[in-house]
Amino acid sequence: MDFTNGFILNEHQELPQSASESADPLSASPMQIPNSSNSARTLKSPRSPKVHGKGSPVNYDRHSHSPRDGRPKKGGCGGKGTWGGLLDTDDNYCLDPNDPNYDSSEEYGPSSRKSACDFDAYKKKATIIVEEYFATDDVVSVTNELRELATPNYNFYFVKKLVSMAMDRHDQEKEMAAVLLSELYADVIDAPQVYRGFSKLVESADDLIVDIPDAVDVLAVFIARAVVDDILPPAFLKKQMALLPSDSKGVEVLIRAEKGYLAAPLHAETIERRWGGSKTKTVEDMKARINNLLIEYVVSGDTKEAFRCIKDLKVSFFHHEIVKRALIMAMEKRQAEDRLLDLLKEAAEQGLINSSQITKGFDRMIDTVEDLSLDIPNAQRILKSLISKAASEGWLCASSLKPLSLDPKKKLLEDNFTRAFKMKSQSIIQEYFLSGDVSEVCRCLQAENKTSSGELNAIFVKRLITLAMDRKNREKEMASVLLSSLFFPADDVVNGFVMLIESADDTALDNPVVVEDLAMFLARAVVDEVLAPQQLEEIGSQFSGTDSIGSRVLQMAKSLLKARLSGERILRCWGGGGGSRPGWAVEDVKDKIGKLLEEYESGGDVREACRCIKELGMPFFHHEVVKKALVTVMEKKNERLWGLLRHCFGSGLITMNQMTKGFTRVAESLDDLALDVPDASNQFANYVERAKTKGWLDSSFSCTNSIHAKENGNCL
């Protein structure tokens, strides 16, 4: 008995030792055997060699192949078909992917599997919510359903799913998606989630383009719209561009958003209306809503509600109207002055109304303060006081404002007579669009503007083009024809265009392509020689900054004029002819010019020849008349056509610019002309000197320079 008991005791003493020998010597012991009666149960574990009863316990112990942990699998207890150790309390072991019993679902534990299931359920629910929203257009329902999901960390996926589904649908759904994102921003979906959602969209641009051919452009518009709606910071574009491969579609999307949309003139209005949004917003509607929210604020004093209403307007580019109307109301209701100034101050401090809109609002007040003086005594003094208060509180830069003159003699021509002239002008223009009778317009203007006031002429130009821009191409063409037929002084036309550009922000609410239209009207005025090319610079000098609307209009007009065959193209931009008659083809014009010159040379009447030249309706092409007439004179040595040129220049029908261009074109063709007229060079030099003497050409004009210009490719 003693021997047997001793044997058993020795065996029991060796078991823990063999287990420890099979473990990694650098790791802690996988089993802690407490000094209690529980140790006996531990020895009866299914992993115990006594249970298997075969061979040495070391031979049957299984080792882990994990590179991260050298201990036996499951602490030396358990294995395939076993129960494991009953005393296992240490879970800090790693699974071995190479083990034949490895189960990937165990890698992250129960909480991770639950999270993955939650995300899958969220994705399915998000898809259903988006589809229902496109069917019902119910923003409130979407808001409630997202809140019920109570998983704000997954909202980035909702942003991605909403935009990606809208991209493959009509403009209506795209606009609905943009509106929904703006409504959910901050209240339901946090800014980081919106940011992450758009990041995911940009990253997946290469995949989106497989199913959506125009994915680059559509996603670029969505990103630009998010920036305009202030739900995505402008810095998003640069940061994401740095994270993406240079050849990815995502980079192309970001470049398109930045260069193609956000850098465009009046981009906010254009982007807002890209998918049909804001069509119901007119200037009058916006003014009425602004007036109502200010009245409610004066009564209630609820700043938070006022700010909510301002945000709901979604016309950040028109916030200057809020400033202007708040100032007028403060001047009319002095008891509400402090409250209204506090509203503007807080809006400026919170960035709701930016500094440029604040300044523009005050500038508009300065422009109209003379009118206000009729209804508000001491309007100028009150406005000056308001400017001082705003500047002292730090939310207005007084030095950037227009000067406020207290001299009544310097006020603009905006009295009752001017307002009556504006109304009459509108009636005259509308009647002209129906009848097309230029002579009737001239007669009416002479009756209304007997003094030929330059200010009234400028007002008429502004009203004419403003009304035409809101109509079809027929009326735009008719407006250009009328402008070239009125023979207004060039300075009055310049002032009219300056006034048009100054009011472009307001006009953009009704006409999002106002910059393009103004540039075309300006280029057409140059082509029709209503304005001289150098007067474009005069207009541009009125507007500082390369990003100003005036600079953009001027730049676009210059680009149109520099294009090849710009005159013909600009003349036909709206159909040509001032009505349904299309513009002439270049070859047709050349043929008509040749015939009228032949008819005049054979004994025709000078007045009839001038009438035919006018009827061509292409003053930018009069250099062809000069060229053909001069070549004929040199070929036939008959100066009858030289007399026609003298009459045309004297009457102003052919300008110095067209005369110079005509002589230049002859100089370019002297080599060919010399084949038929051997002394062509000598004759041409003689006619150049005669033209200089008569003032047709500038004294700096030279035959040699013209030829060199041709050789260098600098001459049209």
ZIMO-V71812 format. One record per backbone hydrogen bond with DSSP energy under -0.5 kcal/mol. NH is the residue of the N-H (numbers start at 0). CO is the residue of the C=O. E is the energy in kcal/mol with one decimal. If there is no record, write none. Layout:
# ZIMO-V71812
nh/co/e
NH/CO/E
NH/CO/E
This chain:
# ZIMO-V71812
nh/co/e
4/0/-3.4
5/1/-2.6
6/2/-2.7
7/3/-2.6
8/4/-2.4
9/5/-2.3
10/6/-2.6
11/7/-2.6
12/8/-1.5
13/9/-1.3
13/10/-0.6
14/10/-1.4
15/11/-0.7
16/12/-0.6
17/13/-2.5
18/14/-2.0
19/15/-2.0
20/16/-1.9
21/17/-1.4
22/18/-0.6
22/19/-0.6
26/23/-1.7
32/30/-0.6
33/31/-0.9
35/33/-1.9
38/35/-1.5
39/36/-1.1
40/36/-0.5
41/37/-1.7
42/38/-1.6
43/39/-0.6
43/40/-0.8
44/41/-1.6
47/44/-2.2
50/47/-1.1
51/47/-1.2
52/48/-3.1
58/55/-0.5
59/55/-0.8
60/57/-0.9
72/61/-0.5
74/71/-1.8
75/72/-1.1
76/73/-1.6
81/78/-2.1
87/84/-1.0
90/88/-0.7
92/90/-1.7
96/94/-0.7
98/95/-1.7
101/98/-2.1
105/102/-2.1
106/103/-1.6
111/107/-0.7
112/108/-1.7
113/109/-2.0
114/110/-2.0
115/111/-2.5
116/112/-1.9
117/113/-2.2
118/114/-2.4
119/115/-2.2
120/116/-2.2
121/117/-2.4
122/118/-2.5
123/119/-1.9
124/120/-2.3
125/121/-3.0
126/122/-1.9
127/123/-1.8
128/124/-2.5
129/125/-2.4
130/126/-2.2
131/127/-2.4
132/128/-2.3
133/129/-2.3
134/130/-1.2
135/131/-2.3
136/132/-3.5
138/136/-0.9
141/137/-1.4
142/138/-2.4
143/139/-2.4
144/140/-2.3
145/141/-2.4
146/142/-1.8
147/143/-2.1
148/144/-1.5
149/145/-1.0
150/145/-0.5
153/150/-2.0
154/151/-1.2
156/153/-1.6
157/153/-0.8
158/154/-2.0
159/155/-2.3
160/156/-3.1
161/157/-2.9
162/158/-2.1
163/159/-2.6
164/160/-2.3
165/161/-1.9
166/162/-2.3
167/163/-0.6
167/164/-0.6
168/165/-2.0
173/169/-1.8
174/170/-2.7
175/171/-2.2
176/172/-2.4
177/173/-2.1
178/174/-2.4
179/175/-2.4
180/176/-2.3
181/177/-1.8
182/178/-2.0
183/179/-2.5
184/180/-1.6
185/188/-2.6
186/184/-2.0
187/183/-2.6
188/183/-2.4
189/187/-0.6
193/189/-1.9
194/190/-2.6
195/191/-2.5
196/192/-2.4
197/193/-2.2
198/194/-1.9
199/195/-2.3
200/196/-1.7
201/197/-2.4
202/198/-2.4
203/199/-1.6
204/201/-1.4
206/203/-0.7
207/203/-2.5
208/204/-1.9
209/206/-1.1
210/206/-0.7
210/207/-0.8
211/207/-2.4
212/210/-0.5
214/211/-2.0
217/213/-2.4
218/214/-2.8
219/215/-1.7
220/216/-2.0
221/217/-2.1
222/218/-2.4
223/219/-2.5
224/220/-2.9
225/221/-2.2
226/222/-2.0
227/223/-2.5
228/224/-2.5
229/226/-1.2
230/225/-2.6
231/225/-1.1
235/232/-2.1
236/233/-1.2
237/233/-0.5
238/234/-2.4
239/235/-2.5
240/236/-1.9
241/237/-1.6
242/238/-0.7
242/239/-0.7
243/239/-1.0
247/244/-1.9
251/247/-1.2
252/248/-2.3
253/249/-2.2
254/250/-2.5
255/251/-2.3
256/252/-2.4
257/253/-2.2
258/254/-3.0
259/254/-0.7
259/255/-1.4
260/255/-0.8
260/256/-0.6
261/256/-2.7
262/257/-1.0
263/260/-1.0
266/263/-1.2
269/265/-1.9
270/266/-3.0
271/267/-2.4
272/268/-1.5
273/270/-1.2
275/272/-1.6
278/275/-1.0
280/277/-1.3
281/279/-0.7
285/281/-2.6
286/282/-2.4
287/283/-2.3
288/284/-2.4
289/285/-2.5
290/286/-2.4
291/287/-2.2
292/288/-2.3
293/289/-1.9
294/290/-2.1
295/291/-2.5
296/292/-1.9
297/293/-2.3
298/294/-1.7
299/295/-2.8
300/296/-2.9
302/300/-1.2
305/301/-1.9
306/302/-2.6
307/303/-1.9
308/304/-2.3
309/305/-2.1
310/306/-2.4
311/307/-2.2
312/308/-1.0
312/309/-0.5
313/309/-0.7
313/310/-0.9
317/314/-2.4
318/315/-1.1
320/317/-1.6
321/317/-0.5
321/318/-0.6
322/318/-1.7
323/319/-2.5
324/320/-2.6
325/321/-2.3
326/322/-2.1
327/323/-2.3
328/324/-2.3
329/325/-2.1
330/326/-2.0
331/327/-2.1
332/328/-2.9
333/331/-0.6
335/332/-1.8
336/333/-1.3
339/335/-2.3
340/336/-2.5
341/337/-2.3
342/338/-1.8
343/339/-2.1
344/340/-2.6
345/341/-2.7
346/342/-2.4
347/343/-2.2
348/344/-2.4
349/345/-2.2
350/347/-0.7
351/346/-1.6
352/346/-1.5
353/351/-0.5
357/353/-1.9
358/354/-2.6
359/355/-2.3
360/356/-2.2
361/357/-2.0
362/358/-2.5
363/359/-2.3
364/360/-1.5
365/361/-2.2
366/362/-2.0
367/363/-1.4
368/364/-0.8
368/365/-0.6
371/367/-1.8
372/368/-1.4
373/370/-1.5
374/371/-1.1
375/371/-3.6
376/374/-0.6
378/375/-1.2
381/377/-2.4
382/378/-2.5
383/379/-2.4
384/380/-1.9
385/381/-2.3
386/382/-2.4
387/383/-2.0
388/384/-2.2
389/385/-2.5
390/386/-2.5
391/387/-2.4
392/388/-1.7
393/390/-0.8
394/389/-1.5
395/389/-0.7
397/395/-0.9
399/396/-1.3
400/397/-1.4
404/402/-0.8
407/405/-0.7
409/406/-1.9
410/407/-1.4
413/411/-2.1
418/414/-2.2
419/415/-2.2
420/416/-2.1
421/417/-2.3
422/418/-1.8
423/419/-2.3
424/420/-2.9
425/421/-2.1
426/422/-1.7
427/423/-2.4
428/424/-2.7
429/425/-2.3
430/426/-2.0
431/427/-2.0
432/428/-2.3
433/429/-0.9
434/430/-2.4
435/431/-3.2
437/435/-1.0
440/436/-1.3
441/437/-2.2
442/438/-2.1
443/439/-2.4
444/440/-2.5
445/441/-2.0
446/442/-1.7
447/443/-2.2
448/444/-3.0
451/448/-1.5
456/452/-2.0
457/453/-2.3
458/454/-2.1
459/455/-2.3
460/456/-2.2
461/457/-2.4
462/458/-2.6
463/459/-2.8
464/460/-2.2
465/461/-2.4
466/462/-2.3
467/463/-1.8
468/464/-2.5
469/465/-0.8
470/467/-1.9
475/471/-1.7
476/472/-2.6
477/473/-2.2
478/474/-2.3
479/475/-1.9
480/476/-2.3
481/477/-2.5
482/478/-2.5
483/479/-1.8
484/480/-0.8
484/481/-0.8
485/481/-1.2
486/482/-0.5
491/488/-0.7
492/488/-1.6
493/489/-2.6
494/490/-2.4
495/491/-2.0
496/492/-2.2
497/493/-2.2
498/494/-2.2
499/495/-1.8
500/496/-2.4
501/497/-2.2
502/498/-1.4
503/500/-1.5
506/502/-2.2
507/503/-2.0
508/505/-1.3
509/506/-1.2
510/506/-2.3
513/510/-1.2
516/512/-2.3
517/513/-2.7
518/514/-2.4
519/515/-2.0
520/516/-2.5
521/517/-2.5
522/518/-2.6
523/519/-2.6
524/520/-2.0
525/521/-1.5
526/522/-2.5
527/523/-2.8
528/525/-1.2
529/524/-2.7
530/524/-1.6
534/531/-1.7
535/532/-1.6
536/532/-0.5
536/533/-0.5
537/533/-0.9
538/534/-1.8
539/535/-2.5
540/536/-2.1
541/538/-1.3
542/539/-1.7
547/544/-1.1
551/547/-2.0
552/548/-2.8
553/549/-2.4
554/550/-2.6
555/551/-2.3
556/552/-2.5
557/553/-2.3
558/554/-2.0
559/555/-2.1
560/556/-2.0
561/557/-1.8
562/558/-0.8
565/562/-1.4
568/564/-2.1
569/565/-3.1
570/566/-2.3
571/567/-1.5
572/569/-1.1
574/571/-1.5
578/575/-0.8
582/574/-0.8
588/584/-2.2
589/585/-2.5
590/586/-2.2
591/587/-2.4
592/588/-2.7
593/589/-2.4
594/590/-2.1
595/591/-2.5
596/592/-2.1
597/593/-2.0
598/594/-2.5
599/595/-2.1
600/596/-2.6
601/597/-1.7
602/599/-1.6
603/598/-1.0
603/599/-0.6
608/604/-2.2
609/605/-2.3
610/606/-2.1
611/607/-2.2
612/608/-2.0
613/609/-2.3
614/610/-2.2
615/611/-0.8
615/612/-0.6
616/613/-1.5
620/617/-2.2
621/618/-1.4
623/620/-1.6
624/620/-0.5
624/621/-0.5
625/621/-1.8
626/622/-2.5
627/623/-2.6
628/624/-2.4
629/625/-2.5
630/626/-2.6
631/627/-2.2
632/628/-2.2
633/629/-2.1
634/630/-2.3
635/631/-2.9
636/632/-1.5
638/636/-0.5
640/637/-0.7
642/638/-1.5
643/639/-1.2
644/640/-2.1
645/641/-2.0
646/642/-2.1
647/643/-2.7
648/644/-2.5
649/645/-2.1
650/646/-2.0
651/648/-0.8
652/647/-1.7
653/647/-1.4
654/652/-0.5
658/654/-2.4
659/655/-2.9
660/656/-2.1
661/657/-2.2
662/658/-2.3
663/659/-2.3
664/660/-2.1
665/661/-1.7
666/662/-2.3
667/663/-1.9
668/664/-1.0
668/665/-0.6
669/666/-1.1
672/668/-2.5
673/669/-2.3
674/671/-1.1
675/672/-1.2
676/672/-2.7
677/675/-0.5
679/676/-2.0
682/678/-2.5
683/679/-2.8
684/680/-2.3
685/681/-1.9
686/682/-2.4
687/683/-2.3
688/684/-1.9
689/685/-1.9
690/686/-2.5
691/687/-2.2
692/688/-2.1
693/689/-1.9
694/690/-0.5
694/691/-0.9
695/690/-2.5
696/690/-1.0
700/697/-2.0
705/701/-1.9
706/702/-2.1
707/703/-2.7
708/704/-2.5
709/705/-1.7
710/706/-2.2
711/707/-2.3
712/709/-1.0
713/708/-2.5
714/708/-0.9
